Amino acid sequence: MSKKIVFIAGEVSGDKHAAELSRSIKLLESDISLMGLGGEMMRGAGVRLWDDVTSRSSIGLLESLKHVLPLRRVFNRVVQHIRDEKPDLVVLVDYQGFNVQMAKVLKKLNIPTVYYFAPQYWIWATWRAKYLCRQVSRIIATFTIEASIYEREGGTVSYVGHPLLDFTKGRFSGKEEARNYFNFKQRYVIGLFPGSREQEINNHLDLLFGTARRLNMLLGHEIDFFLPLALEKFRGRVEAAIARYDIKPRIIAECDYLEAMQAADLIYCASGTSTLEVSIMGVPVVVFYKLTSLSYWLGRLLVRFPYASLPNIVMERRAVPELLQLQANPEAMARSGWELLVDPDKRKKHIEVLAEIKRRLGEPGAVRRAAEVVLKEAEK
């Protein structure tokens, strides 16, 4: 009888990582049944979906409250599916608030569980790392510091490196070919990356367009802007924001955003997984993020790292510009980006830092290594 593996992912980035892992598992073992909670990318990878909650993800205490009751109902349905299916293994992918509670339930049901992209307790709550290690069979770590902290706290850990190294590459030979494809004609090409969550779209569009307006003033309107659309459901909101400004960014489909990065001179990127993608592509980046004031200050009380963005966490210093909360305003963001465009020495050093970030993420082949770990766990 073929093995059954359940995936549980609830965010766009988790959906993507789970989809790539699913494809790699199927390449290694074709006679396997994959099912669970996720999004369209997982469905496209051959995972039979029970539900899709990727549009409901959020960050911050207050931002998450409105999703509590709907997600509780989804949670209960997923648990019942797992009881009915009796899988050989459950793979939890990111989605901390949901999946940490799921791990607790699965432990009671005596179902083996692997956590892929486990909560970043190694950043903000090492005391919680010990608790998680007791709930799951194995943690697949993508950062060396993550692996060392979870091992120190008693976890069974497999370090595989970061899967973004396998997939973060465009199809063009260089910047000129990418610019021609998108018909970018201006001196500069700048990406505006608001994030993939609904709250990020709501919090960041005005900030990004205000920044773009100031950059046009500084650089004489010699800029082509583009904005990747993580989910089609956000198109109306983006187009409404565009109508309020004299900025006309090209809206880029999810399938083309890596190629658009190849054309870029600079990217403004909301803190999250995309900041690593931009770093791997070697494009100068300004990282930003805004939350409600209460969520931000609660987060500052918990986080033990002085930085929030993954590139700076990887480097353990302020390696790339990071503007959070009140610092994330159009004037400051425009100034940070302008310096990376017009100061050759600063730009050169910045690009060298991005190369070091990429080096620290490990070697290519992480997804295959993760798939091998999952299959071994499913055989136990």
Contacts in CASP RR format, 6 or more apart in sequence:
PFRMAT RR
TARGET T0000
AUTHOR 0000-0000-0000
METHOD contacts of the structure
MODEL  1
MSKKIVFIAGEVSGDKHAAELSRSIKLLESDISLMGLGGEMMRGAGVRLW
DDVTSRSSIGLLESLKHVLPLRRVFNRVVQHIRDEKPDLVVLVDYQGFNV
QMAKVLKKLNIPTVYYFAPQYWIWATWRAKYLCRQVSRIIATFTIEASIY
EREGGTVSYVGHPLLDFTKGRFSGKEEARNYFNFKQRYVIGLFPGSREQE
INNHLDLLFGTARRLNMLLGHEIDFFLPLALEKFRGRVEAAIARYDIKPR
IIAECDYLEAMQAADLIYCASGTSTLEVSIMGVPVVVFYKLTSLSYWLGR
LLVRFPYASLPNIVMERRAVPELLQLQANPEAMARSGWELLVDPDKRKKH
IEVLAEIKRRLGEPGAVRRAAEVVLKEAEK
2 31 0 8 1.000
2 32 0 8 1.000
2 33 0 8 1.000
3 29 0 8 1.000
3 31 0 8 1.000
3 32 0 8 1.000
3 33 0 8 1.000
3 88 0 8 1.000
3 89 0 8 1.000
3 375 0 8 1.000
3 378 0 8 1.000
3 379 0 8 1.000
4 32 0 8 1.000
4 33 0 8 1.000
4 35 0 8 1.000
4 85 0 8 1.000
4 86 0 8 1.000
4 87 0 8 1.000
4 88 0 8 1.000
4 89 0 8 1.000
5 25 0 8 1.000
5 32 0 8 1.000
5 33 0 8 1.000
5 34 0 8 1.000
5 35 0 8 1.000
5 87 0 8 1.000
5 88 0 8 1.000
5 89 0 8 1.000
5 90 0 8 1.000
5 91 0 8 1.000
5 374 0 8 1.000
5 378 0 8 1.000
6 34 0 8 1.000
6 35 0 8 1.000
6 36 0 8 1.000
6 81 0 8 1.000
6 82 0 8 1.000
6 85 0 8 1.000
6 87 0 8 1.000
6 89 0 8 1.000
6 90 0 8 1.000
6 91 0 8 1.000
7 18 0 8 1.000
7 21 0 8 1.000
7 22 0 8 1.000
7 34 0 8 1.000
7 35 0 8 1.000
7 36 0 8 1.000
7 37 0 8 1.000
7 38 0 8 1.000
7 42 0 8 1.000
7 47 0 8 1.000
7 90 0 8 1.000
7 91 0 8 1.000
7 93 0 8 1.000
8 36 0 8 1.000
8 37 0 8 1.000
8 38 0 8 1.000
8 78 0 8 1.000
8 90 0 8 1.000
8 91 0 8 1.000
8 92 0 8 1.000
8 93 0 8 1.000
8 95 0 8 1.000
8 98 0 8 1.000
8 99 0 8 1.000
8 102 0 8 1.000
9 15 0 8 1.000
9 17 0 8 1.000
9 18 0 8 1.000
9 37 0 8 1.000
9 38 0 8 1.000
9 39 0 8 1.000
9 42 0 8 1.000
9 54 0 8 1.000
9 93 0 8 1.000
9 94 0 8 1.000
9 95 0 8 1.000
10 37 0 8 1.000
10 38 0 8 1.000
10 39 0 8 1.000
10 53 0 8 1.000
10 54 0 8 1.000
10 56 0 8 1.000
10 57 0 8 1.000
10 93 0 8 1.000
10 94 0 8 1.000
10 95 0 8 1.000
10 98 0 8 1.000
11 54 0 8 1.000
11 57 0 8 1.000
11 94 0 8 1.000
11 95 0 8 1.000
11 196 0 8 1.000
11 197 0 8 1.000
12 54 0 8 1.000
12 57 0 8 1.000
12 196 0 8 1.000
12 197 0 8 1.000
12 230 0 8 1.000
12 231 0 8 1.000
13 94 0 8 1.000
13 196 0 8 1.000
13 272 0 8 1.000
13 273 0 8 1.000
14 38 0 8 1.000
14 93 0 8 1.000
14 94 0 8 1.000
14 95 0 8 1.000
14 117 0 8 1.000
15 38 0 8 1.000
15 39 0 8 1.000
15 40 0 8 1.000
15 41 0 8 1.000
15 42 0 8 1.000
15 54 0 8 1.000
16 41 0 8 1.000
17 93 0 8 1.000
17 94 0 8 1.000
17 116 0 8 1.000
17 117 0 8 1.000
17 163 0 8 1.000
18 38 0 8 1.000
18 41 0 8 1.000
18 42 0 8 1.000
18 45 0 8 1.000
18 47 0 8 1.000
18 91 0 8 1.000
18 93 0 8 1.000
18 116 0 8 1.000
19 41 0 8 1.000
19 42 0 8 1.000
19 44 0 8 1.000
19 45 0 8 1.000
19 47 0 8 1.000
20 45 0 8 1.000
20 163 0 8 1.000
20 166 0 8 1.000
20 167 0 8 1.000
20 367 0 8 1.000
21 91 0 8 1.000
21 93 0 8 1.000
21 116 0 8 1.000
21 163 0 8 1.000
21 367 0 8 1.000
21 370 0 8 1.000
21 371 0 8 1.000
21 374 0 8 1.000
22 34 0 8 1.000
22 42 0 8 1.000
22 45 0 8 1.000
22 46 0 8 1.000
22 47 0 8 1.000
23 45 0 8 1.000
24 367 0 8 1.000
24 368 0 8 1.000
24 370 0 8 1.000
24 371 0 8 1.000
25 32 0 8 1.000
25 34 0 8 1.000
25 371 0 8 1.000
25 374 0 8 1.000
25 375 0 8 1.000
26 32 0 8 1.000
26 34 0 8 1.000
26 45 0 8 1.000
26 46 0 8 1.000
27 371 0 8 1.000
28 368 0 8 1.000
28 371 0 8 1.000
28 372 0 8 1.000
28 375 0 8 1.000
29 375 0 8 1.000
33 48 0 8 1.000
34 45 0 8 1.000
34 46 0 8 1.000
34 47 0 8 1.000
34 48 0 8 1.000
35 47 0 8 1.000
35 48 0 8 1.000
35 49 0 8 1.000
35 50 0 8 1.000
35 81 0 8 1.000
35 85 0 8 1.000
35 87 0 8 1.000
36 42 0 8 1.000
36 47 0 8 1.000
36 48 0 8 1.000
36 49 0 8 1.000
36 50 0 8 1.000
36 51 0 8 1.000
36 78 0 8 1.000
36 81 0 8 1.000
37 49 0 8 1.000
37 50 0 8 1.000
37 51 0 8 1.000
37 52 0 8 1.000
37 53 0 8 1.000
37 74 0 8 1.000
37 78 0 8 1.000
38 47 0 8 1.000
38 49 0 8 1.000
38 51 0 8 1.000
38 52 0 8 1.000
38 53 0 8 1.000
38 54 0 8 1.000
39 49 0 8 1.000
39 52 0 8 1.000
39 54 0 8 1.000
40 52 0 8 1.000
40 54 0 8 1.000
42 49 0 8 1.000
43 49 0 8 1.000
50 77 0 8 1.000
50 78 0 8 1.000
50 81 0 8 1.000
51 74 0 8 1.000
51 77 0 8 1.000
51 78 0 8 1.000
53 71 0 8 1.000
53 74 0 8 1.000
54 231 0 8 1.000
55 198 0 8 1.000
55 231 0 8 1.000
55 233 0 8 1.000
56 67 0 8 1.000
56 70 0 8 1.000
56 71 0 8 1.000
56 198 0 8 1.000
57 95 0 8 1.000
57 196 0 8 1.000
57 197 0 8 1.000
57 198 0 8 1.000
58 64 0 8 1.000
58 67 0 8 1.000
58 197 0 8 1.000
58 198 0 8 1.000
58 199 0 8 1.000
59 197 0 8 1.000
59 199 0 8 1.000
59 200 0 8 1.000
59 291 0 8 1.000
59 295 0 8 1.000
60 291 0 8 1.000
60 292 0 8 1.000
60 295 0 8 1.000
60 298 0 8 1.000
60 299 0 8 1.000
61 294 0 8 1.000
61 295 0 8 1.000
61 298 0 8 1.000
62 292 0 8 1.000
62 294 0 8 1.000
62 295 0 8 1.000
63 199 0 8 1.000
63 291 0 8 1.000
63 292 0 8 1.000
63 295 0 8 1.000
71 98 0 8 1.000
75 98 0 8 1.000
75 101 0 8 1.000
75 102 0 8 1.000
78 102 0 8 1.000
79 102 0 8 1.000
79 105 0 8 1.000
82 90 0 8 1.000
82 106 0 8 1.000
82 109 0 8 1.000
82 111 0 8 1.000
83 109 0 8 1.000
87 111 0 8 1.000
88 112 0 8 1.000
88 378 0 8 1.000
88 379 0 8 1.000
89 111 0 8 1.000
89 112 0 8 1.000
89 113 0 8 1.000
89 114 0 8 1.000
89 374 0 8 1.000
89 377 0 8 1.000
89 378 0 8 1.000
90 102 0 8 1.000
90 106 0 8 1.000
90 111 0 8 1.000
90 112 0 8 1.000
90 113 0 8 1.000
90 114 0 8 1.000
91 113 0 8 1.000
91 114 0 8 1.000
91 115 0 8 1.000
91 116 0 8 1.000
91 374 0 8 1.000
92 99 0 8 1.000
92 102 0 8 1.000
92 103 0 8 1.000
92 113 0 8 1.000
92 114 0 8 1.000
92 115 0 8 1.000
92 116 0 8 1.000
92 118 0 8 1.000
92 136 0 8 1.000
93 99 0 8 1.000
93 116 0 8 1.000
93 117 0 8 1.000
94 116 0 8 1.000
94 117 0 8 1.000
96 119 0 8 1.000
97 119 0 8 1.000
99 115 0 8 1.000
100 119 0 8 1.000
100 132 0 8 1.000
100 135 0 8 1.000
103 113 0 8 1.000
103 115 0 8 1.000
103 132 0 8 1.000
103 135 0 8 1.000
103 136 0 8 1.000
104 135 0 8 1.000
106 113 0 8 1.000
106 135 0 8 1.000
107 113 0 8 1.000
107 134 0 8 1.000
107 135 0 8 1.000
107 136 0 8 1.000
112 137 0 8 1.000
112 377 0 8 1.000
112 378 0 8 1.000
112 380 0 8 1.000
113 135 0 8 1.000
113 136 0 8 1.000
113 137 0 8 1.000
114 136 0 8 1.000
114 137 0 8 1.000
114 138 0 8 1.000
114 139 0 8 1.000
114 140 0 8 1.000
114 373 0 8 1.000
114 374 0 8 1.000
114 377 0 8 1.000
115 132 0 8 1.000
115 136 0 8 1.000
115 138 0 8 1.000
115 139 0 8 1.000
115 140 0 8 1.000
116 140 0 8 1.000
116 370 0 8 1.000
116 374 0 8 1.000
117 140 0 8 1.000
117 142 0 8 1.000
118 132 0 8 1.000
118 136 0 8 1.000
118 139 0 8 1.000
118 140 0 8 1.000
118 141 0 8 1.000
118 146 0 8 1.000
118 150 0 8 1.000
119 128 0 8 1.000
119 132 0 8 1.000
120 146 0 8 1.000
121 127 0 8 1.000
121 128 0 8 1.000
121 129 0 8 1.000
121 132 0 8 1.000
121 149 0 8 1.000
122 129 0 8 1.000
122 143 0 8 1.000
122 145 0 8 1.000
122 146 0 8 1.000
122 149 0 8 1.000
122 150 0 8 1.000
123 303 0 8 1.000
123 304 0 8 1.000
123 305 0 8 1.000
123 313 0 8 1.000
124 299 0 8 1.000
124 302 0 8 1.000
124 303 0 8 1.000
124 304 0 8 1.000
124 305 0 8 1.000
125 302 0 8 1.000
125 304 0 8 1.000
126 149 0 8 1.000
126 153 0 8 1.000
126 304 0 8 1.000
129 149 0 8 1.000
129 150 0 8 1.000
129 153 0 8 1.000
130 153 0 8 1.000
130 154 0 8 1.000
132 139 0 8 1.000
132 150 0 8 1.000
133 139 0 8 1.000
133 150 0 8 1.000
133 153 0 8 1.000
133 154 0 8 1.000
133 155 0 8 1.000
133 156 0 8 1.000
137 156 0 8 1.000
137 377 0 8 1.000
138 155 0 8 1.000
138 156 0 8 1.000
138 157 0 8 1.000
138 158 0 8 1.000
138 373 0 8 1.000
138 377 0 8 1.000
139 147 0 8 1.000
139 150 0 8 1.000
139 155 0 8 1.000
139 156 0 8 1.000
139 157 0 8 1.000
139 158 0 8 1.000
140 157 0 8 1.000
140 158 0 8 1.000
140 160 0 8 1.000
140 370 0 8 1.000
140 373 0 8 1.000
140 374 0 8 1.000
141 147 0 8 1.000
141 150 0 8 1.000
141 157 0 8 1.000
141 158 0 8 1.000
141 159 0 8 1.000
141 160 0 8 1.000
141 161 0 8 1.000
142 159 0 8 1.000
142 160 0 8 1.000
142 161 0 8 1.000
142 162 0 8 1.000
142 163 0 8 1.000
142 361 0 8 1.000
142 366 0 8 1.000
143 161 0 8 1.000
143 162 0 8 1.000
143 314 0 8 1.000
143 361 0 8 1.000
144 159 0 8 1.000
144 360 0 8 1.000
146 159 0 8 1.000
147 157 0 8 1.000
147 159 0 8 1.000
150 157 0 8 1.000
151 157 0 8 1.000
158 369 0 8 1.000
158 370 0 8 1.000
158 373 0 8 1.000
160 365 0 8 1.000
160 366 0 8 1.000
160 367 0 8 1.000
160 369 0 8 1.000
160 370 0 8 1.000
160 373 0 8 1.000
161 361 0 8 1.000
161 362 0 8 1.000
161 363 0 8 1.000
161 365 0 8 1.000
161 366 0 8 1.000
161 369 0 8 1.000
162 276 0 8 1.000
162 361 0 8 1.000
162 362 0 8 1.000
162 366 0 8 1.000
163 365 0 8 1.000
163 366 0 8 1.000
163 367 0 8 1.000
163 370 0 8 1.000
164 273 0 8 1.000
164 276 0 8 1.000
164 277 0 8 1.000
164 280 0 8 1.000
164 361 0 8 1.000
165 280 0 8 1.000
165 358 0 8 1.000
165 361 0 8 1.000
165 362 0 8 1.000
165 363 0 8 1.000
165 364 0 8 1.000
165 365 0 8 1.000
165 366 0 8 1.000
166 364 0 8 1.000
166 365 0 8 1.000
166 366 0 8 1.000
166 367 0 8 1.000
166 368 0 8 1.000
167 367 0 8 1.000
168 258 0 8 1.000
168 276 0 8 1.000
168 277 0 8 1.000
168 280 0 8 1.000
168 281 0 8 1.000
169 258 0 8 1.000
169 281 0 8 1.000
170 178 0 8 1.000
170 258 0 8 1.000
170 259 0 8 1.000
170 261 0 8 1.000
170 262 0 8 1.000
170 281 0 8 1.000
171 258 0 8 1.000
171 259 0 8 1.000
172 178 0 8 1.000
172 181 0 8 1.000
172 259 0 8 1.000
172 262 0 8 1.000
174 262 0 8 1.000
175 262 0 8 1.000
175 263 0 8 1.000
177 262 0 8 1.000
178 259 0 8 1.000
178 260 0 8 1.000
178 262 0 8 1.000
178 263 0 8 1.000
179 189 0 8 1.000
179 263 0 8 1.000
181 259 0 8 1.000
181 263 0 8 1.000
182 224 0 8 1.000
182 226 0 8 1.000
182 250 0 8 1.000
182 252 0 8 1.000
182 259 0 8 1.000
182 260 0 8 1.000
182 263 0 8 1.000
184 224 0 8 1.000
184 226 0 8 1.000
184 250 0 8 1.000
184 263 0 8 1.000
185 224 0 8 1.000
186 221 0 8 1.000
186 222 0 8 1.000
186 223 0 8 1.000
186 224 0 8 1.000
187 219 0 8 1.000
187 222 0 8 1.000
187 223 0 8 1.000
188 219 0 8 1.000
188 222 0 8 1.000
188 223 0 8 1.000
188 224 0 8 1.000
188 265 0 8 1.000
188 266 0 8 1.000
188 341 0 8 1.000
189 223 0 8 1.000
189 224 0 8 1.000
189 225 0 8 1.000
189 226 0 8 1.000
189 263 0 8 1.000
189 264 0 8 1.000
189 265 0 8 1.000
190 212 0 8 1.000
190 215 0 8 1.000
190 223 0 8 1.000
190 224 0 8 1.000
190 225 0 8 1.000
190 226 0 8 1.000
190 264 0 8 1.000
190 265 0 8 1.000
190 266 0 8 1.000
190 267 0 8 1.000
190 268 0 8 1.000
191 225 0 8 1.000
191 226 0 8 1.000
191 227 0 8 1.000
191 228 0 8 1.000
191 249 0 8 1.000
191 260 0 8 1.000
191 261 0 8 1.000
191 264 0 8 1.000
191 266 0 8 1.000
191 267 0 8 1.000
191 268 0 8 1.000
192 208 0 8 1.000
192 209 0 8 1.000
192 211 0 8 1.000
192 212 0 8 1.000
192 225 0 8 1.000
192 226 0 8 1.000
192 227 0 8 1.000
192 249 0 8 1.000
192 267 0 8 1.000
192 268 0 8 1.000
193 227 0 8 1.000
193 228 0 8 1.000
193 267 0 8 1.000
193 268 0 8 1.000
193 269 0 8 1.000
193 270 0 8 1.000
193 274 0 8 1.000
193 278 0 8 1.000
194 200 0 8 1.000
194 201 0 8 1.000
194 204 0 8 1.000
194 205 0 8 1.000
194 208 0 8 1.000
194 227 0 8 1.000
194 270 0 8 1.000
195 201 0 8 1.000
195 204 0 8 1.000
195 230 0 8 1.000
195 270 0 8 1.000
195 272 0 8 1.000
195 274 0 8 1.000
196 230 0 8 1.000
196 231 0 8 1.000
196 274 0 8 1.000
198 234 0 8 1.000
200 270 0 8 1.000
201 234 0 8 1.000
201 237 0 8 1.000
201 238 0 8 1.000
202 237 0 8 1.000
203 290 0 8 1.000
203 291 0 8 1.000
204 270 0 8 1.000
204 288 0 8 1.000
204 290 0 8 1.000
205 237 0 8 1.000
205 238 0 8 1.000
205 241 0 8 1.000
206 241 0 8 1.000
206 244 0 8 1.000
207 288 0 8 1.000
207 290 0 8 1.000
207 328 0 8 1.000
207 329 0 8 1.000
207 330 0 8 1.000
207 333 0 8 1.000
208 227 0 8 1.000
208 268 0 8 1.000
209 241 0 8 1.000
209 242 0 8 1.000
209 244 0 8 1.000
209 245 0 8 1.000
209 247 0 8 1.000
210 245 0 8 1.000
210 247 0 8 1.000
210 330 0 8 1.000
211 268 0 8 1.000
211 330 0 8 1.000
211 333 0 8 1.000
211 334 0 8 1.000
212 223 0 8 1.000
212 225 0 8 1.000
212 245 0 8 1.000
212 247 0 8 1.000
212 249 0 8 1.000
213 245 0 8 1.000
213 246 0 8 1.000
213 247 0 8 1.000
213 330 0 8 1.000
214 330 0 8 1.000
214 331 0 8 1.000
214 334 0 8 1.000
215 223 0 8 1.000
215 334 0 8 1.000
215 337 0 8 1.000
215 338 0 8 1.000
216 223 0 8 1.000
216 247 0 8 1.000
218 334 0 8 1.000
218 338 0 8 1.000
219 338 0 8 1.000
219 341 0 8 1.000
224 250 0 8 1.000
225 247 0 8 1.000
225 248 0 8 1.000
225 249 0 8 1.000
225 250 0 8 1.000
226 249 0 8 1.000
226 250 0 8 1.000
226 251 0 8 1.000
226 252 0 8 1.000
226 260 0 8 1.000
226 263 0 8 1.000
226 264 0 8 1.000
227 238 0 8 1.000
227 249 0 8 1.000
227 250 0 8 1.000
227 251 0 8 1.000
227 252 0 8 1.000
228 251 0 8 1.000
228 252 0 8 1.000
228 253 0 8 1.000
228 254 0 8 1.000
228 256 0 8 1.000
228 257 0 8 1.000
228 260 0 8 1.000
229 235 0 8 1.000
229 238 0 8 1.000
229 251 0 8 1.000
229 252 0 8 1.000
229 253 0 8 1.000
229 254 0 8 1.000
230 254 0 8 1.000
235 251 0 8 1.000
238 251 0 8 1.000
239 251 0 8 1.000
242 248 0 8 1.000
242 249 0 8 1.000
250 260 0 8 1.000
252 260 0 8 1.000
258 277 0 8 1.000
258 281 0 8 1.000
261 267 0 8 1.000
261 277 0 8 1.000
261 278 0 8 1.000
261 281 0 8 1.000
261 283 0 8 1.000
262 281 0 8 1.000
264 283 0 8 1.000
265 283 0 8 1.000
265 284 0 8 1.000
265 341 0 8 1.000
266 283 0 8 1.000
266 284 0 8 1.000
266 285 0 8 1.000
266 286 0 8 1.000
266 337 0 8 1.000
266 340 0 8 1.000
266 341 0 8 1.000
267 278 0 8 1.000
267 283 0 8 1.000
267 284 0 8 1.000
267 285 0 8 1.000
267 286 0 8 1.000
268 285 0 8 1.000
268 286 0 8 1.000
268 288 0 8 1.000
268 333 0 8 1.000
268 337 0 8 1.000
269 275 0 8 1.000
269 278 0 8 1.000
269 285 0 8 1.000
269 286 0 8 1.000
269 287 0 8 1.000
269 288 0 8 1.000
270 287 0 8 1.000
270 288 0 8 1.000
270 289 0 8 1.000
271 287 0 8 1.000
271 288 0 8 1.000
271 289 0 8 1.000
271 308 0 8 1.000
271 309 0 8 1.000
271 310 0 8 1.000
271 322 0 8 1.000
271 324 0 8 1.000
272 309 0 8 1.000
272 310 0 8 1.000
273 310 0 8 1.000
275 285 0 8 1.000
275 287 0 8 1.000
275 309 0 8 1.000
275 310 0 8 1.000
275 311 0 8 1.000
275 320 0 8 1.000
276 310 0 8 1.000
276 311 0 8 1.000
276 314 0 8 1.000
276 357 0 8 1.000
276 361 0 8 1.000
278 285 0 8 1.000
279 285 0 8 1.000
279 311 0 8 1.000
279 320 0 8 1.000
279 354 0 8 1.000
279 357 0 8 1.000
279 358 0 8 1.000
280 354 0 8 1.000
280 357 0 8 1.000
280 358 0 8 1.000
280 361 0 8 1.000
282 351 0 8 1.000
282 354 0 8 1.000
282 355 0 8 1.000
282 358 0 8 1.000
283 354 0 8 1.000
284 337 0 8 1.000
284 340 0 8 1.000
284 341 0 8 1.000
284 347 0 8 1.000
284 350 0 8 1.000
284 351 0 8 1.000
284 354 0 8 1.000
285 311 0 8 1.000
285 320 0 8 1.000
285 321 0 8 1.000
285 354 0 8 1.000
286 320 0 8 1.000
286 321 0 8 1.000
286 323 0 8 1.000
286 333 0 8 1.000
286 336 0 8 1.000
286 337 0 8 1.000
286 340 0 8 1.000
287 308 0 8 1.000
287 309 0 8 1.000
287 311 0 8 1.000
287 312 0 8 1.000
287 320 0 8 1.000
287 321 0 8 1.000
287 322 0 8 1.000
287 323 0 8 1.000
288 322 0 8 1.000
288 323 0 8 1.000
288 324 0 8 1.000
288 328 0 8 1.000
288 333 0 8 1.000
289 308 0 8 1.000
289 309 0 8 1.000
289 324 0 8 1.000
289 325 0 8 1.000
289 328 0 8 1.000
290 324 0 8 1.000
290 325 0 8 1.000
290 328 0 8 1.000
291 325 0 8 1.000
293 325 0 8 1.000
296 324 0 8 1.000
296 325 0 8 1.000
305 313 0 8 1.000
306 318 0 8 1.000
307 313 0 8 1.000
307 317 0 8 1.000
307 318 0 8 1.000
307 322 0 8 1.000
308 322 0 8 1.000
308 324 0 8 1.000
309 320 0 8 1.000
309 322 0 8 1.000
311 319 0 8 1.000
311 320 0 8 1.000
311 354 0 8 1.000
311 357 0 8 1.000
312 318 0 8 1.000
312 319 0 8 1.000
312 320 0 8 1.000
312 322 0 8 1.000
314 357 0 8 1.000
314 360 0 8 1.000
314 361 0 8 1.000
315 353 0 8 1.000
315 356 0 8 1.000
315 357 0 8 1.000
315 360 0 8 1.000
319 353 0 8 1.000
319 356 0 8 1.000
319 357 0 8 1.000
320 350 0 8 1.000
320 353 0 8 1.000
320 354 0 8 1.000
321 336 0 8 1.000
321 337 0 8 1.000
321 340 0 8 1.000
323 329 0 8 1.000
323 332 0 8 1.000
323 333 0 8 1.000
323 336 0 8 1.000
339 346 0 8 1.000
340 346 0 8 1.000
340 347 0 8 1.000
340 350 0 8 1.000
341 347 0 8 1.000
END
